[in-house]
């Protein structure tokens, strides 16, 4: 009986794997697990590759943005510097012009002072009222010339139509119809500086009186 058992063929499917040195390298189940691990590793590698690429792109974009911001800050600082320097130059130019204008005006006033001193000296040597009057007139003329040289003009008064923008009516006087609304006397001269009124002329205005039909 035992002999029959020994003669029987036993077909055993050996799933084990051996290498050329006789070392076991695993069975089919192990290969399946290895294949599964290989598949997962490939996917992970692919995702890691994509993640790395996206990270590099993001870092490149951030680096570029930082560079653009740096250039913008530099340009802004340069513009602010230029603007500040330009503003300073403009202020200096305006100050120089104002100072020069004052200087020029003071120069025009010096002859007025000279004429005034001459009038005073003349009045000390000659008590004549006529001479004193002429001296004062000369001072007034030189002062008006000084005002004219810097752009000051007198406001037209006697004979001109009354203009409330230029004239201040002190009183009124009865006149013929042709003189109605016109200035017949000037109490104080007015002056303009360009389009601006320094002061209005104080004047007397003519007013035509109305008459009844029976007169």
C-alpha positions in Angstrom: 0.0 0.0 0.0 2.8 2.3 0.9 4.4 1.5 -2.4 1.4 2.5 -4.4 1.4 5.9 -2.6 5.0 6.4 -3.5 4.4 5.6 -7.2 1.6 8.0 -7.5 2.3 11.3 -9.2 1.6 14.4 -7.3 1.1 17.5 -9.3 1.8 20.5 -7.1 1.7 24.0 -8.5 4.5 25.8 -6.9 3.9 29.5 -7.0 7.2 30.3 -5.5 9.9 31.9 -7.5 13.6 31.4 -7.2 16.5 33.2 -8.7 19.5 31.6 -10.3 21.1 31.3 -6.9 18.2 29.4 -5.5 16.9 32.3 -3.5 13.2 32.7 -3.3 11.9 35.9 -4.8 8.2 35.7 -4.1 5.1 34.1 -5.4 2.3 35.4 -7.6 0.7 37.3 -4.8 3.9 39.0 -4.0 4.2 40.0 -7.7 0.7 41.4 -7.6 1.5 43.5 -4.6 4.7 44.6 -6.3 2.9 45.5 -9.5 0.3 47.4 -7.4 3.1 49.2 -5.6 4.8 49.9 -9.0 1.5 51.4 -10.3 1.1 53.6 -7.3 4.6 54.8 -7.4 4.3 55.8 -11.0 1.2 57.8 -10.2 2.9 59.4 -7.2 5.9 60.2 -9.4 3.6 61.8 -12.0 1.8 63.9 -9.4 5.0 64.9 -7.7 6.4 65.9 -11.1 3.3 68.0 -11.9 3.4 69.5 -8.4 7.1 70.3 -8.8 6.4 72.0 -12.1 3.6 74.0 -10.8 5.7 75.0 -7.8 8.5 76.1 -10.1 6.1 78.1 -12.2 4.6 79.8 -9.1 8.0 80.6 -7.7 9.1 82.0 -11.1 5.9 84.1 -11.2 6.5 85.4 -7.7 10.1 86.2 -8.5 9.0 88.1 -11.6 6.3 89.9 -9.6 8.9 90.9 -7.0 11.1 92.2 -9.8 8.3 94.2 -11.3 7.4 95.6 -7.9 11.0 96.6 -7.3 11.2 98.3 -10.7 7.9 100.1 -9.9 9.1 101.3 -6.5 12.3 102.5 -8.1 10.5 104.4 -10.8 8.1 105.8 -8.3 10.9 107.0 -6.1 12.7 108.5 -9.0 9.5 110.3 -10.1 8.9 111.6 -6.6 12.5 112.8 -6.5 12.1 114.6 -9.9 8.8 116.1 -8.8 10.3 117.3 -5.5 13.2 118.8 -7.3 11.0 120.4 -9.9 8.7 121.8 -7.2 11.8 123.2 -5.4 13.1 124.8 -8.6 9.6 126.3 -9.3 9.5 127.8 -5.8 12.9 129.2 -6.1 12.0 130.7 -9.5 8.9 132.3 -8.1 10.7 133.6 -5.1 13.4 135.1 -7.4 10.8 136.7 -9.6 9.0 138.2 -6.6 12.3 139.4 -5.2 13.3 140.9 -8.5 9.9 142.6 -8.8 10.2 144.1 -5.4 13.8 145.2 -6.2 12.6 146.9 -9.5 9.7 148.6 -7.7 12.0 149.9 -5.0 14.3 151.3 -7.7 11.4 153.2 -9.2 10.6 154.7 -5.8 14.0 156.1 -5.2 13.5 159.1 -7.7 10.3 159.8 -5.8 12.2 160.1 -2.6 14.8 162.2 -4.3 12.2 164.6 -5.6 10.5 164.8 -2.2 13.9 165.7 -0.6 14.5 168.3 -3.3 11.0 169.8 -2.6 11.8 169.9 1.2 15.1 171.6 0.5 13.6 174.1 -1.8 10.9 175.0 0.7 13.6 175.7 3.3 15.5 178.1 1.0 12.4 179.6 -0.6 9.2 179.9 1.5 7.1 180.7 -1.6 3.9 178.6 -1.7 4.1 178.4 -5.5 7.6 176.8 -5.4 6.4 174.4 -2.7 3.4 173.5 -4.8 5.5 172.8 -7.9 7.8 170.7 -5.8 4.9 168.6 -4.5 3.5 168.3 -8.0 6.8 167.0 -9.2 6.9 164.3 -6.4 3.3 163.3 -7.3 4.2 162.9 -11.0 7.3 160.9 -10.2 5.3 158.6 -7.9 2.6 158.1 -10.5 5.4 157.2 -13.0 6.7 154.7 -10.6 3.3 153.1 -10.2 2.8 153.0 -14.0 6.2 151.3 -14.5 5.0 148.3 -12.5 1.6 148.0 -14.2 -0.6 150.3 -12.1 -3.1 152.4 -14.0 -5.5 155.1 -12.8 -9.2 154.5 -13.1 -10.9 156.9 -15.6 -13.1 159.2 -13.8 -14.2 162.7 -14.8 -16.4 162.6 -17.9 -16.7 158.8 -17.8 -19.9 156.8 -17.3 -20.3 155.8 -13.7 -19.4 152.2 -13.2 -20.1 150.7 -9.7 -17.3 148.1 -10.4 -14.7 150.9 -10.7 -16.3 153.9 -9.0 -17.6 154.8 -5.5 -20.3 157.5 -5.6 -19.8 159.9 -2.7 -22.6 162.2 -3.7 -24.7 163.3 -6.6 -25.3 166.7 -8.3 -28.0 168.0 -10.6 -26.9 168.2 -14.2 -28.2 168.5 -17.7 -29.7 165.4 -19.4 -26.5 164.9 -21.5 -24.5 164.6 -18.3 -26.8 162.2 -16.6 -25.0 159.2 -15.1 -21.6 160.7 -15.8 -18.8 161.6 -13.3 -18.5 165.3 -12.8 -15.9 165.4 -10.0 -13.2 163.1 -8.5 -12.5 163.2 -4.8 -9.9 160.4 -4.7 -8.2 158.7 -7.6 -8.7 155.0 -8.1 -6.1 152.6 -9.4 -6.1 149.2 -11.2 -3.3 146.6 -11.3 -3.9 144.6 -14.5 -7.5 143.3 -14.3 -7.6 143.8 -10.5 -9.0 146.9 -8.8 -6.6 148.2 -6.2 -9.2 150.7 -5.0 -12.2 152.4 -6.6 -12.3 156.1 -7.5 -14.4 158.2 -5.1 -16.5 160.4 -7.3 -19.4 162.8 -7.7 -22.1 161.6 -10.1 -24.4 163.8 -12.2 -28.1 163.2 -12.1 -30.5 164.8 -14.5 -33.6 166.2 -12.7 -37.0 165.3 -14.2 -39.4 168.2 -15.0 -43.2 168.2 -14.9 -45.2 168.6 -18.1 -46.4 172.1 -17.1 -42.9 173.5 -16.7 
